[in-house]
């Protein structure tokens, strides 16, 4: 279980840290529009499939899980 959590953490960090340059490029105004960004297209496609299967968007799942984790942290029952 610890190996899984470490692998998941590394994967999440890899996604966010490698996405920084694209975000900075988007914010500079000199890149491709957001609607033409490959990452945005992939995310939107995955979001549509998620909504079709679970009736909730990816952001909805993230919000619910973050809210649940926050409650666990407040109660002191959260552990990594």
Helices and strands as residue ranges (DSSP letters): H 2-18, H 20-28, G 34-36, H 38-54, H 58-75
